[in-house]
Amino acid sequence: MAEIKVTVTDTQTKCLEYAAYSVQTWCDNAIHNRAAVAQEEIIAKLVAHCNANNIAIATGVDAQITQAYTLKVVDTAKNISDAIEFKE
């Protein structure tokens, strides 16, 4: 499991404390919710790809996300961005 570290200034911490009961909980929720949205998008793309190409869909969310990357249905945002910059 990946651990993600975020560094903020003292002023940013004070601002976040104003906006949220628990800064850590707010950060956790933001990251988990964004991951859930991405998961839905990836699985939708995988299902469409597999149906269009008569490919069996892997069983379980973890396997489906892996399959989407393996089949190159999706790629990381960094890879996509780097490829666009390279073409320019």
C-alpha positions in Angstrom: 0.0 0.0 0.0 1.3 3.4 -0.9 1.8 6.1 1.6 1.4 9.7 0.3 3.0 12.5 2.1 1.9 16.1 1.7 3.8 19.1 3.1 2.0 22.4 3.8 3.1 25.6 5.4 2.0 26.6 8.9 -0.3 29.2 7.3 -1.8 26.6 5.0 -2.4 24.3 8.1 -4.2 27.1 9.9 -6.4 27.7 6.8 -7.2 24.0 6.5 -8.0 23.8 10.2 -10.4 26.6 9.7 -12.1 24.7 6.8 -12.1 21.2 8.2 -12.7 19.5 11.5 -9.7 17.3 10.9 -7.2 18.1 8.2 -6.0 14.5 8.0 -9.5 13.2 7.6 -10.3 15.8 5.0 -7.2 14.9 3.0 -7.9 11.2 3.3 -11.5 11.7 2.1 -10.4 13.9 -0.8 -7.8 11.3 -2.0 -10.1 8.3 -1.5 -13.0 10.0 -3.3 -10.8 11.0 -6.2 -9.5 7.4 -6.4 -13.1 6.1 -6.4 -14.1 8.4 -9.3 -11.0 7.3 -11.3 -11.8 3.6 -10.5 -15.3 4.0 -12.0 -13.9 5.7 -15.1 -11.3 3.1 -15.6 -13.7 0.2 -15.2 -16.2 1.8 -17.6 -13.5 2.1 -20.2 -12.4 -1.4 -19.6 -15.9 -2.8 -20.0 -16.5 -0.9 -23.2 -13.1 -2.0 -24.6 -13.6 -5.7 -23.6 -17.2 -5.7 -25.0 -16.1 -4.1 -28.3 -13.2 -6.6 -28.7 -14.9 -9.8 -27.3 -12.4 -10.0 -24.4 -13.2 -11.6 -21.0 -13.3 -9.1 -18.2 -11.2 -9.9 -15.2 -12.9 -10.7 -11.9 -12.7 -8.2 -9.1 -11.9 -4.5 -9.0 -8.1 -4.9 -8.4 -7.9 -7.3 -11.4 -9.9 -5.1 -13.6 -7.8 -2.0 -12.9 -4.7 -4.1 -13.6 -6.3 -5.5 -16.8 -7.1 -2.0 -18.0 -3.5 -1.0 -17.7 -2.2 -4.3 -19.2 -4.5 -3.9 -22.3 -3.4 -0.2 -22.5 -7.0 0.9 -22.2 -5.8 3.5 -19.8 -2.4 5.0 -18.9 -1.1 7.2 -16.1 -1.7 11.0 -16.4 2.0 11.5 -16.3 2.7 9.2 -19.3 -0.1 10.9 -21.3 1.1 14.4 -20.4 4.8 13.5 -21.1 3.8 12.0 -24.5 1.9 15.3 -25.4 4.9 17.4 -24.4 7.3 15.2 -26.4 5.2 15.6 -29.6 5.2 19.4 -29.3 
